[in-house]
């Protein structure tokens, strides 16, 4: 079997890895083995961080809704508002409710009263 020299292909792969590692420091940006290891770690962390970001935004939305509710005296707590929204089948997700809370407090007051009236 003849010997295969992988010059161009190997160099192209290493160049691609180096472009990924451009923000790394020290050996992590210079040595091929370290670059590959850091790339694996970075990509696995990115996957977990996307999930963490979703959790953090949901917590932020809930906090904003709760603060708006208590400030306007619509409900005594966030959980009661969400419970009434589900009972009345008003399909508003937490992101939209948080935006309504920030941009238009009167609208949140109307939504809260609407869920109370329909009992």
Secondary structure, 3 states (H helix, E strand, C coil): CCCCCCHHHHHHHHHHHHHHHHHCCHHHHCCHHHHHHHHHHHHHHHHHHHHHHHHHHHHHHHHHHHHHHHHHCCCCCHHHHHHHHHHCCCCCCHHHHHHHHHHCHHHHHHHHHHHHHCC
